[in-house]
Amino acid sequence: MADTEQSLDLSINLPDGRPLSVWTGGDPGGVPVVYLHGTPSSRLGAVSGHDASVRQGVRLIAANRPGYGAAPDVPTSLSSVAEDTLALADVLGLSRFAVLGVSGGGPYALACGALAPERVVAVGVAVGIGPWRLIDPPGTNPEDRAVLELADAGDIEAALAACRRSAAADFASMLELDDDAMMDDFIRPVPEKERALFTPQLRAVWAADLREALTSYDGYARDNLAWGGDWDLDLAAVSSPTWLWYGDQDRMVPVDHGRWLHERIALSTLVIRPGAGHGGAIYPFWDDIFTTLRGAVLASGLAG
């Protein structure tokens, strides 16, 4: 297991009174990077980057989005999560910081950059999903499209209910297993060459993360509608340096998502990892990711 002696669990209250569960790790005196977790995932997904963030002088911070773990299930959009992230930064006294969105967290990281470029001075997106109905319409899953058509028609509750049913079908039986068997089931779709990435340490991180993330299916449902539907942000407003990291063998979020975002974000750098799939574009590269974001924040002269 990662050495997380310097990690800390916090609970803060947002301006509207909602409690926010927060994990902090890495170097307590390091450059702040706020981690936006994937889908389904939770703040505990950031634990996988703890050791690298210690090595690279990064203070790593992650919070559960609405509907994950104990976080209340409230109407969620990309921009509303960005507002929650800025409120978290206020509580922690962060005037300037970087954000890192992983997979389903990518759009939320971009929303943070669009909302407050004067504070979010560097943006990282690792295998982040783009607006897939625009990027890959022919490949859109019919079930997903049916859910989004409900949302488009204004029946948000029916769309959320359909997402929850889909999640239950995918995850309920898996969650009944012990951690080892659950992880065997979870990584079964992972390409064989990338299964070696799931060391005993990473399996333990993922097991704890999934059990927190899937306390209910509310967060999963909210995420799917927030980034699956129309995005409530202007990518042209993302004016801070932005890095887009993708694997050219990723079957979950193909590199076309990175290319689409790169074309629309002015100060973006697209990095394509040859031979890497979804996890392969993240886990072997934590040090590189944190070095890049730390350097960008320090170059702004406005860290902390």
C-alpha positions as CSV (number, residue, x, y, z in Angstrom):
1,M,0.0,0.0,0.0
2,A,1.2,3.5,-0.7
3,D,2.9,5.3,2.3
4,T,0.1,7.7,3.2
5,E,1.2,8.7,6.7
6,Q,1.0,12.3,5.6
7,S,-2.4,12.0,4.1
8,L,-5.5,13.4,5.8
9,D,-9.3,13.0,5.5
10,L,-11.2,16.2,6.0
11,S,-14.9,17.2,6.0
12,I,-15.7,20.8,5.1
13,N,-19.0,22.6,4.5
14,L,-19.7,24.4,1.2
15,P,-21.4,27.8,1.2
16,D,-24.8,26.2,0.8
17,G,-24.2,24.0,3.8
18,R,-23.4,20.7,2.0
19,P,-20.7,18.6,3.5
20,L,-17.7,17.8,1.3
21,S,-15.5,14.8,2.0
22,V,-11.9,15.6,1.1
23,W,-8.6,13.6,1.0
24,T,-5.3,15.4,1.0
25,G,-1.9,13.8,0.4
26,G,1.4,14.2,-1.2
27,D,3.8,16.9,0.1
28,P,1.9,19.1,2.7
29,G,4.1,22.1,1.7
30,G,4.0,21.4,-2.0
31,V,2.4,23.1,-5.0
32,P,-1.4,22.5,-4.8
33,V,-3.0,20.2,-7.4
34,V,-6.7,19.5,-7.1
35,Y,-7.6,16.1,-8.4
36,L,-11.0,15.6,-10.1
37,H,-11.8,11.9,-9.9
38,G,-13.1,9.6,-12.7
39,T,-16.4,7.8,-13.2
40,P,-17.2,5.8,-11.1
41,S,-14.6,6.8,-8.6
42,S,-14.1,9.0,-5.5
43,R,-11.6,11.2,-3.7
44,L,-9.8,7.9,-2.8
45,G,-8.7,7.5,-6.4
46,A,-6.1,10.2,-5.8
47,V,-4.3,7.8,-3.4
48,S,-2.8,6.1,-6.4
49,G,-0.8,9.3,-7.1
50,H,0.3,9.9,-3.5
51,D,3.8,8.6,-3.7
52,A,4.6,10.4,-6.9
53,S,3.2,13.6,-5.6
54,V,5.5,13.4,-2.5
55,R,8.4,12.9,-4.8
56,Q,7.5,15.8,-7.1
57,G,6.6,18.3,-4.3
58,V,2.9,18.4,-5.0
59,R,0.2,18.8,-2.4
60,L,-2.6,16.5,-3.8
61,I,-6.2,17.3,-2.9
62,A,-9.4,15.5,-3.9
63,A,-13.1,15.7,-3.0
64,N,-16.1,13.6,-3.7
65,R,-18.5,15.0,-6.3
66,P,-22.3,15.0,-5.5
67,G,-23.7,11.5,-5.2
68,Y,-20.4,9.8,-4.4
69,G,-19.8,8.3,-1.0
70,A,-21.5,10.5,1.6
71,A,-21.7,13.5,-0.6
72,P,-25.4,14.6,-1.0
73,D,-27.0,13.9,-4.3
74,V,-27.9,17.3,-5.8
75,P,-28.4,18.5,-9.3
76,T,-24.9,18.6,-10.9
77,S,-23.4,20.2,-13.9
78,L,-19.8,20.7,-15.0
79,S,-19.8,24.3,-13.9
80,S,-21.5,23.6,-10.5
81,V,-18.7,21.2,-9.7
82,A,-16.1,23.8,-10.7
83,E,-17.8,26.2,-8.3
84,D,-17.6,23.6,-5.5
85,T,-13.9,23.2,-6.3
86,L,-13.3,26.9,-6.0
87,A,-15.1,26.9,-2.6
88,L,-12.9,24.0,-1.5
89,A,-9.9,26.1,-2.5
90,D,-11.2,29.0,-0.5
91,V,-11.5,26.9,2.6
92,L,-8.0,25.5,2.2
93,G,-6.6,29.0,1.5
94,L,-5.5,28.3,-2.1
95,S,-5.3,31.4,-4.1
96,R,-3.6,29.8,-7.2
97,F,-3.4,26.1,-8.0
98,A,-3.5,23.5,-10.8
99,V,-6.3,21.0,-11.5
100,L,-6.0,17.4,-12.8
101,G,-9.1,15.7,-14.2
102,V,-8.8,11.9,-14.8
103,S,-11.1,10.1,-17.3
104,G,-14.7,11.2,-16.3
105,G,-13.1,14.0,-14.2
106,G,-11.6,15.6,-17.3
107,P,-14.5,17.8,-18.2
108,Y,-14.8,19.1,-14.6
109,A,-11.1,20.1,-14.7
110,L,-11.8,22.0,-17.9
111,A,-14.8,23.7,-16.2
112,C,-12.5,24.8,-13.4
113,G,-10.1,26.4,-15.9
114,A,-13.0,28.1,-17.8
115,L,-14.6,29.5,-14.6
116,A,-11.5,30.9,-12.9
117,P,-8.4,31.1,-15.1
118,E,-6.9,33.7,-12.8
119,R,-6.8,31.1,-10.0
120,V,-6.6,27.8,-12.0
121,V,-3.2,28.5,-13.5
122,A,-2.6,25.1,-15.0
123,V,-5.0,22.4,-16.2
124,G,-4.3,18.7,-16.7
125,V,-6.6,16.2,-18.3
126,A,-5.5,12.5,-18.3
127,V,-7.6,10.3,-20.7
128,G,-10.5,12.7,-20.2
129,I,-13.7,12.2,-21.9
130,G,-14.9,14.8,-24.4
131,P,-18.5,15.5,-25.6
132,W,-18.8,12.0,-27.2
133,R,-22.0,12.7,-29.0
134,L,-20.1,15.3,-31.1
135,I,-16.8,13.3,-31.4
136,D,-18.1,9.8,-32.2
137,P,-21.8,9.9,-33.1
138,P,-21.7,6.6,-35.1
139,G,-20.2,4.7,-32.1
140,T,-22.6,6.1,-29.5
141,N,-24.1,3.3,-27.3
142,P,-27.9,3.1,-28.0
143,E,-28.7,2.8,-24.3
144,D,-26.6,5.8,-23.5
145,R,-28.2,7.8,-26.3
146,A,-31.7,6.8,-25.0
147,V,-30.8,8.1,-21.6
148,L,-29.5,11.4,-23.0
149,E,-32.6,11.8,-25.1
150,L,-34.7,11.7,-21.9
151,A,-32.5,14.4,-20.5
152,D,-32.7,16.4,-23.7
153,A,-36.5,16.2,-23.4
154,G,-36.4,17.6,-19.9
155,D,-37.1,14.4,-18.0
156,I,-34.0,14.5,-15.9
157,E,-35.3,12.2,-13.2
158,A,-36.2,9.5,-15.7
159,A,-32.7,9.9,-17.2
160,L,-31.0,9.6,-13.8
161,A,-33.2,6.5,-12.9
162,A,-32.1,4.8,-16.2
163,C,-28.4,5.6,-15.4
164,R,-28.8,4.1,-11.9
165,R,-30.4,0.9,-13.4
166,S,-27.5,0.6,-15.8
167,A,-25.0,1.0,-13.0
168,A,-26.7,-1.6,-10.9
169,A,-26.6,-4.1,-13.8
170,D,-22.9,-3.4,-14.2
171,F,-21.7,-3.2,-10.6
172,A,-24.1,-4.7,-8.1
173,S,-23.0,-8.3,-8.3
174,M,-19.3,-7.2,-8.4
175,L,-19.7,-5.3,-5.1
176,E,-21.0,-8.4,-3.4
177,L,-17.6,-10.1,-3.8
178,D,-14.6,-9.7,-1.5
179,D,-12.0,-7.2,-2.6
180,D,-9.7,-9.7,-4.4
181,A,-12.6,-11.2,-6.4
182,M,-14.1,-7.8,-7.0
183,M,-10.9,-6.5,-8.5
184,D,-10.5,-9.6,-10.6
185,D,-14.0,-8.9,-12.0
186,F,-13.3,-5.2,-12.4
187,I,-10.1,-5.5,-14.4
188,R,-11.3,-8.4,-16.6
189,P,-12.0,-6.0,-19.5
190,V,-8.6,-4.4,-19.2
191,P,-6.2,-5.5,-22.1
192,E,-4.0,-8.2,-20.9
193,K,-0.8,-6.2,-21.4
194,E,-2.0,-3.5,-19.0
195,R,-3.2,-5.8,-16.2
196,A,0.3,-5.9,-14.8
197,L,-0.3,-2.2,-13.8
198,F,-2.7,-3.4,-11.2
199,T,-0.2,-4.2,-8.6
200,P,-1.4,-5.4,-5.1
201,Q,-1.0,-1.7,-4.0
202,L,-3.1,-0.3,-6.9
203,R,-5.7,-3.1,-6.5
204,A,-6.1,-2.1,-2.8
205,V,-6.5,1.6,-3.7
206,W,-9.1,0.7,-6.4
207,A,-11.0,-1.6,-4.1
208,A,-11.4,1.1,-1.4
209,D,-12.2,3.7,-4.1
210,L,-15.0,1.6,-5.7
211,R,-16.6,0.8,-2.4
212,E,-16.8,4.5,-1.5
213,A,-17.8,5.6,-5.0
214,L,-20.6,3.1,-5.4
215,T,-22.2,3.5,-2.0
216,S,-25.0,4.6,-4.2
217,Y,-25.2,5.0,-8.0
218,D,-26.2,8.7,-7.8
219,G,-22.8,10.1,-8.6
220,Y,-22.4,7.8,-11.5
221,A,-25.7,8.9,-12.9
222,R,-25.0,12.6,-12.3
223,D,-21.6,12.3,-14.1
224,N,-23.1,10.7,-17.1
225,L,-25.7,13.4,-17.6
226,A,-23.2,16.2,-16.8
227,W,-20.6,15.3,-19.4
228,G,-22.7,13.2,-21.6
229,G,-25.2,16.0,-22.4
230,D,-24.5,19.5,-23.6
231,W,-21.5,21.0,-21.8
232,D,-22.2,24.2,-19.8
233,L,-18.8,25.7,-20.4
234,D,-16.9,27.6,-23.1
235,L,-13.7,25.8,-23.9
236,A,-12.4,29.1,-25.4
237,A,-12.4,30.4,-21.8
238,V,-9.8,27.9,-20.8
239,S,-6.9,30.3,-21.1
240,S,-4.3,28.7,-18.8
241,P,-1.7,26.2,-20.0
242,T,-3.5,22.9,-20.5
243,W,-2.0,19.4,-21.0
244,L,-4.0,16.6,-22.5
245,W,-2.6,13.1,-21.9
246,Y,-4.0,10.1,-23.9
247,G,-3.0,6.6,-24.9
248,D,-3.2,5.6,-28.5
249,Q,-4.5,2.2,-27.6
250,D,-7.3,3.4,-25.2
251,R,-10.6,1.7,-26.0
252,M,-12.5,3.5,-23.2
253,V,-11.7,7.1,-24.2
254,P,-10.0,7.0,-27.6
255,V,-7.4,9.6,-28.5
256,D,-9.8,11.3,-30.8
257,H,-11.3,12.9,-27.6
258,G,-7.9,14.5,-26.9
259,R,-7.5,15.7,-30.4
260,W,-11.0,17.3,-30.4
261,L,-10.2,19.2,-27.2
262,H,-6.7,20.2,-28.4
263,E,-8.3,21.9,-31.4
264,R,-10.5,24.0,-29.2
265,I,-8.2,25.0,-26.3
266,A,-5.8,27.7,-27.2
267,L,-2.8,26.9,-24.9
268,S,-3.2,23.1,-24.9
269,T,-0.5,20.5,-25.4
270,L,-1.6,17.1,-26.6
271,V,0.6,14.2,-25.4
272,I,-0.1,10.8,-26.9
273,R,1.4,7.8,-25.1
274,P,2.4,5.2,-27.7
275,G,1.0,1.7,-27.0
276,A,-0.9,2.9,-23.9
277,G,-4.4,2.1,-23.0
278,H,-6.7,3.9,-20.4
279,G,-4.7,3.1,-17.3
280,G,-1.4,2.9,-19.2
281,A,-1.6,6.6,-20.0
282,I,-1.9,7.4,-16.3
283,Y,-0.2,5.1,-13.7
284,P,3.3,4.8,-15.2
285,F,3.4,8.6,-15.8
286,W,2.3,10.1,-12.4
287,D,5.8,11.7,-11.9
288,D,5.7,13.3,-15.3
289,I,2.2,14.6,-14.8
290,F,3.0,16.1,-11.5
291,T,6.3,17.6,-12.6
292,T,4.5,19.3,-15.5
293,L,1.7,20.8,-13.4
294,R,4.0,21.8,-10.6
295,G,6.3,23.5,-13.1
296,A,3.4,25.4,-14.7
297,V,2.2,26.7,-11.4
298,L,5.6,27.8,-10.3
299,A,6.2,29.4,-13.7
300,S,3.1,31.5,-13.1
301,G,4.8,32.9,-10.0
302,L,1.5,32.5,-8.1
303,A,1.7,29.1,-6.3
304,G,-0.5,28.6,-3.2
